[in-house]
Amino acid sequence: MTTQAKSTPQPKPTDPASDRSSRPKRKGRDESSRDESSRSESSRGEDGNRRQLVSFLVAREEFAVDVHRVKEIIRPVETTNLPHAPAFTDGIINFRGRLLPIIDLHARLGLKGRAEGEGTRIVVVETGRRPVGLLTDAVREVLKVEESAIDSTPDLVSQVKSGFVSSVAKLEERLLILLDIEQMLSEEEAKSLSEAKSLGEAAAETEASETAATQRLK
């Protein structure tokens, strides 16, 4: 008796086109870039009408600057006085290998008093000419303010020299005075400060040479 072998059914060949169509479609590089861009724009849109500011106190008045201008906030350190420097400067300090002029905001803004106490801080900001340190009574907070709350007419502020005020933010319980950082140090004042710095460096070199010569004679 002969047993007939059963034939095993062969799998049907797969159509490459239909196989590709059934796979999840990968996004091209351009589409991915567009998605990233739209997510980024969406994220910016949430805060697009707000400005992020760093606020601080000077003579009991609250001031602020844009956060992107602020490089660092540091505790006061001993400064070196410079001859012939502008009257509103409080000397210079060595900040990360660079000489940083310190501006006394009390003197610069025409306010009474002087920054002193445990809360005193130096706000290091970047101007178009050079970085400077703003000597403040205390740093208060980093906050976001709606653009609609900012009034570009600084006439509301009478106790501060208006040339240094860019605008005023009207918050719920207080006014926030926004400073124009570019006006903190004029071109002439920056030049005067550079000349004073050069004189100071020359005087320091002379003093160091004289000290070394004295030690050699002993």
C-alpha positions as CSV (number, residue, x, y, z in Angstrom):
1,M,0.0,0.0,0.0
2,T,1.5,3.2,-1.1
3,T,1.1,6.3,1.2
4,Q,0.9,9.5,-0.6
5,A,2.9,12.3,1.0
6,K,0.9,15.4,1.9
7,S,2.1,18.5,0.3
8,T,3.1,21.4,2.7
9,P,1.5,24.7,1.6
10,Q,4.2,27.2,0.6
11,P,3.9,30.8,2.0
12,K,2.7,33.3,-0.6
13,P,5.4,35.7,-1.7
14,T,5.1,39.1,-0.1
15,D,4.6,42.1,-2.3
16,P,7.4,44.6,-1.3
17,A,5.1,47.5,-2.1
18,S,2.3,46.3,0.1
19,D,4.8,45.4,2.8
20,R,6.3,48.9,2.8
21,S,2.8,50.4,2.9
22,S,1.9,48.4,6.0
23,R,5.0,49.7,8.0
24,P,4.8,52.8,10.1
25,K,6.0,55.7,8.0
26,R,9.2,57.3,9.2
27,K,9.5,61.0,9.3
28,G,12.1,62.6,7.1
29,R,14.7,64.9,8.4
30,D,12.8,68.0,7.2
31,E,9.6,66.9,8.9
32,S,11.4,66.2,12.2
33,S,13.0,69.6,12.0
34,R,9.6,71.2,11.4
35,D,8.2,69.4,14.4
36,E,11.0,70.5,16.6
37,S,10.6,74.1,15.3
38,S,6.9,74.0,15.9
39,R,7.4,72.7,19.5
40,S,9.9,75.4,20.1
41,E,7.6,78.1,18.8
42,S,4.8,76.7,20.9
43,S,7.0,76.9,24.0
44,R,8.1,80.4,23.2
45,G,4.4,81.3,22.6
46,E,3.6,80.6,26.2
47,D,6.0,83.3,27.4
48,G,6.1,85.3,24.2
49,N,4.3,88.2,25.8
50,R,6.3,88.2,29.0
51,R,9.7,89.6,30.0
52,Q,11.9,87.8,32.5
53,L,13.6,90.2,34.9
54,V,16.0,90.3,37.8
55,S,14.8,92.7,40.5
56,F,16.9,94.3,43.2
57,L,16.7,97.1,45.8
58,V,18.5,100.4,45.9
59,A,17.5,103.0,48.6
60,R,14.2,101.1,49.2
61,E,13.3,101.5,45.5
62,E,12.9,98.3,43.4
63,F,14.7,98.2,40.1
64,A,15.1,95.5,37.5
65,V,17.1,94.5,34.4
66,D,16.5,91.9,31.7
67,V,17.7,88.5,32.9
68,H,19.6,87.8,29.7
69,R,21.8,90.8,30.5
70,V,22.8,89.3,33.9
71,K,26.0,87.3,33.9
72,E,26.3,86.6,37.6
73,I,25.3,87.8,41.0
74,I,28.1,87.9,43.6
75,R,28.8,89.0,47.1
76,P,30.8,92.3,47.6
77,V,34.6,91.9,47.6
78,E,37.3,94.4,48.4
79,T,37.7,96.9,45.5
80,T,40.7,98.8,44.2
81,N,40.1,102.5,43.9
82,L,41.2,104.2,40.7
83,P,42.5,107.8,40.5
84,H,40.5,110.1,38.1
85,A,37.7,107.5,37.8
86,P,34.1,108.7,37.5
87,A,32.7,109.7,40.9
88,F,29.9,107.1,40.7
89,T,32.3,104.1,40.5
90,D,33.2,102.2,43.6
91,G,36.6,100.9,42.2
92,I,37.4,97.8,40.3
93,I,37.6,94.1,41.2
94,N,39.2,91.1,39.5
95,F,36.3,89.1,38.1
96,R,37.3,85.8,36.5
97,G,40.6,87.3,35.3
98,R,39.1,90.5,34.0
99,L,39.0,93.9,35.7
100,L,35.4,94.8,36.4
101,P,34.3,98.3,37.2
102,I,31.8,98.6,40.0
103,I,29.0,101.2,39.7
104,D,27.5,102.5,42.9
105,L,23.8,102.7,42.0
106,H,23.0,105.1,44.8
107,A,25.4,107.7,43.3
108,R,24.6,106.9,39.7
109,L,20.9,107.2,40.1
110,G,21.0,110.2,42.4
111,L,19.7,108.4,45.4
112,K,20.8,108.9,49.0
113,G,22.7,106.4,51.1
114,R,25.2,103.7,50.3
115,A,24.9,99.9,49.7
116,E,26.0,98.2,52.9
117,G,24.8,95.3,55.0
118,E,24.4,91.5,54.7
119,G,22.1,91.6,51.7
120,T,24.4,93.7,49.5
121,R,25.1,92.1,46.2
122,I,26.9,93.0,43.0
123,V,24.9,92.3,39.8
124,V,27.3,91.7,37.0
125,V,25.7,92.8,33.7
126,E,26.8,92.9,30.1
127,T,26.6,96.2,28.3
128,G,27.4,97.0,24.7
129,R,30.7,98.5,25.7
130,R,31.9,96.2,28.5
131,P,30.6,94.2,31.5
132,V,30.1,96.2,34.7
133,G,29.0,95.4,38.3
134,L,26.0,97.1,39.8
135,L,26.2,97.6,43.5
136,T,22.8,97.0,45.1
137,D,21.3,96.9,48.6
138,A,19.8,93.4,47.9
139,V,18.7,91.2,45.1
140,R,15.0,90.4,45.4
141,E,13.9,87.9,42.8
142,V,13.7,86.7,39.2
143,L,10.2,87.2,37.9
144,K,8.1,87.2,34.6
145,V,6.2,90.4,33.8
146,E,3.5,90.7,31.1
147,E,4.5,93.1,28.3
148,S,1.1,94.8,28.8
149,A,2.1,95.8,32.3
150,I,5.2,97.7,31.2
151,D,4.8,101.4,30.5
152,S,7.5,102.9,28.3
153,T,7.1,106.4,29.8
154,P,9.5,106.8,32.7
155,D,7.9,110.1,33.8
156,L,6.1,108.1,36.5
157,V,9.4,108.0,38.4
158,S,10.5,111.3,39.8
159,Q,13.0,110.3,42.4
160,V,15.5,108.7,39.9
161,K,17.5,110.3,37.1
162,S,15.2,109.6,34.1
163,G,18.1,109.1,31.7
164,F,18.8,105.7,33.3
165,V,15.2,104.5,33.2
166,S,13.8,102.7,30.2
167,S,10.3,101.9,31.4
168,V,8.2,101.0,34.5
169,A,6.4,97.8,35.2
170,K,3.1,98.2,37.0
171,L,2.6,95.1,39.2
172,E,-0.3,94.4,41.5
173,E,1.1,96.0,44.6
174,R,4.2,97.9,43.5
175,L,6.1,99.6,40.7
176,L,9.2,98.1,39.2
177,I,11.7,100.5,37.6
178,L,13.4,99.0,34.6
179,L,17.0,100.4,34.0
180,D,18.5,101.1,30.7
181,I,21.8,99.2,31.0
182,E,23.4,100.9,28.0
183,Q,23.1,104.3,29.8
184,M,24.9,103.1,32.9
185,L,28.3,103.9,31.3
186,S,28.5,106.4,28.5
187,E,31.3,106.3,25.9
188,E,33.2,109.2,27.5
189,E,32.8,107.6,30.9
190,A,34.0,104.2,29.6
191,K,37.0,106.0,28.1
192,S,37.7,107.9,31.3
193,L,37.5,104.6,33.2
194,S,39.9,102.9,30.9
195,E,42.4,105.7,31.3
196,A,42.0,105.6,35.1
197,K,42.5,101.8,34.9
198,S,45.7,102.2,32.9
199,L,47.0,104.8,35.4
200,G,46.1,102.4,38.2
201,E,47.9,99.5,36.6
202,A,51.0,101.7,35.9
203,A,51.0,102.8,39.6
204,A,50.6,99.2,40.8
205,E,53.6,98.1,38.6
206,T,55.7,101.0,39.9
207,E,54.8,100.1,43.5
208,A,55.7,96.5,42.9
209,S,59.0,97.4,41.3
210,E,59.9,99.7,44.2
211,T,59.0,97.0,46.7
212,A,61.1,94.4,44.9
213,A,64.1,96.9,44.8
214,T,63.7,97.6,48.5
215,Q,63.7,93.9,49.4
216,R,66.9,93.4,47.3
217,L,68.7,96.2,49.3
218,K,67.8,94.6,52.6
